Amino acid sequence: MSGKVGFISLGCPKALVDSERILTQLKLDGYDISPNYDDADVVVVNTCGFIDSAKQESMDAINEAMKENGKVIVTGCMGKGADAEAIKTANPNVLSVSGPADYASVLGAVHEFVPPKVDGVEGGHNPYIDLMPPQGIKLTPQHYAYLKISEGCNHRCTFCIIPNMRGDLVSRPISDVVEEAKKLVESGVRELLVISQDTSAYGVDMKYKLDFVDGNALETRMQDLAVALGELGIWVRLHYVYPYPHVDKVIPLMAEGKILPYLDIPFQHASPKILKLMKRPGNQEKVLERIKAWRAICPDLTIRSTFIVGFPGETEEDFQLLLDWLEEAELDRVGCFKYSPVEGATANQLPDPVPEDVQQQRWERFMETQQVISARRLQRKVGQTLEVLIDDVDEEGAVGRSAADAPEIDGNVFINDIESVVALGLEPGDMVQVTIEHADEYDLWGRLV
């Protein structure tokens, strides 16, 4: 055996961070990472089990790895309960199946089936000759990285099984989070994307324990973390923020330019009845008032969110209430999902399921409504000059993102001026000023200043 491990990472950014941690430890243990099936002694598949389509994608990946390689270790959100049994039934020869963030089980399985070697000799990693970058192995481009601040969730939303898979909230010490952030910045990262299941709840499990960062006493809570990260001189973007009252305290930091004026808040719906059936926190009328207050403090604030249509019990009146709320809130970036039953979710037991054709029709109406809102808000940026982080350079020019755009999920800023791009020698990770000349429902086009 050559000591090479293949790796397939599926699912959300939180799962991506799990993959990065596993890969980092594998490198520390002396393994090489193979980009193809043929050279790999074993293949690890990190699965996603959030909705049925994600489960099918994970099963397809496992099946392909078994067919192409034959030695497969499965981990991630499908590695527990009935999903784990389904994997073993479909592929009885998989070497190991473990749940999310179960790093020890994955590493143990790799060690068992592919003993680690140093200079071709079994025995493990030699720290004197095997070097590892201090930030570890990253699966994102060099200029941005995900920073996971906690694991698990204390909410019990009826459509979600994340707590069953990942447990209750467990926050990382704020000193550890800031230290990791510093290493990432030193490695060239220009943007940190703060992620968790519930960023607003960071530290509640530790009773906001006092910790020391660079000699300063900070509490383990979201606003103190935002203050510390805001001193690093890079873009800091907050994801998965529940609209608790203390979120108000980070808006001034955004207005001051300490962290990006960007909030990713999963509202999910606006009908009080549906929110109650979902067991979601928050009063949508009060949320509208707070959004207006936030924008008064920080006019450049971008709000992105996700919603579910066709939830059991959703009537036409509930759906129209959601559309009306959307019009008033004028959110910048919005994703929408048709309700999909997930095995183990309590919402499966709710009465009055919405037929698929009605779900599809409501999804289309929702997206049409939001496209008009998004296009209107983006049109206001035409003529403005924005700071843009370059993600890619090709034969047509460059593609980047403004402060309003998270990678993979939001829009892009296109710079279709190859001569200027070449003249400036632009590369991914560069920050440039771009004057916006055109906008559509999702993206912007502009020229370099």
ZIGITA-V375129 format. One record per helix or strand of 2 or more residues. SS is the DSSP state (a for helix, b for strand). FROM is the first residue (numbers start at 1). LEN is the number of residues. If there is no record, write none. Layout:
# ZIGITA-V375129
ss->SS from->FROM len->LEN
ss->SS from->FROM len->LEN
This chain:
# ZIGITA-V375129
ss->b from->4 len->6
ss->a from->13 len->16
ss->b from->32 len->3
ss->b from->42 len->6
ss->a from->52 len->17
ss->b from->72 len->5
ss->a from->81 len->10
ss->b from->96 len->2
ss->a from->103 len->11
ss->b from->117 len->2
ss->b from->121 len->2
ss->b from->144 len->5
ss->b from->150 len->2
ss->a from->162 len->5
ss->b from->170 len->2
ss->a from->174 len->13
ss->b from->191 len->5
ss->a from->199 len->3
ss->a from->204 len->3
ss->b from->210 len->4
ss->b from->216 len->4
ss->a from->222 len->8
ss->b from->235 len->4
ss->a from->245 len->11
ss->b from->262 len->3
ss->a from->272 len->7
ss->a from->284 len->14
ss->b from->302 len->8
ss->a from->316 len->14
ss->b from->333 len->6
ss->a from->346 len->4
ss->a from->356 len->24
ss->b from->385 len->10
ss->b from->397 len->5
ss->b from->413 len->3
ss->a from->418 len->7
ss->b from->431 len->9
ss->b from->444 len->5
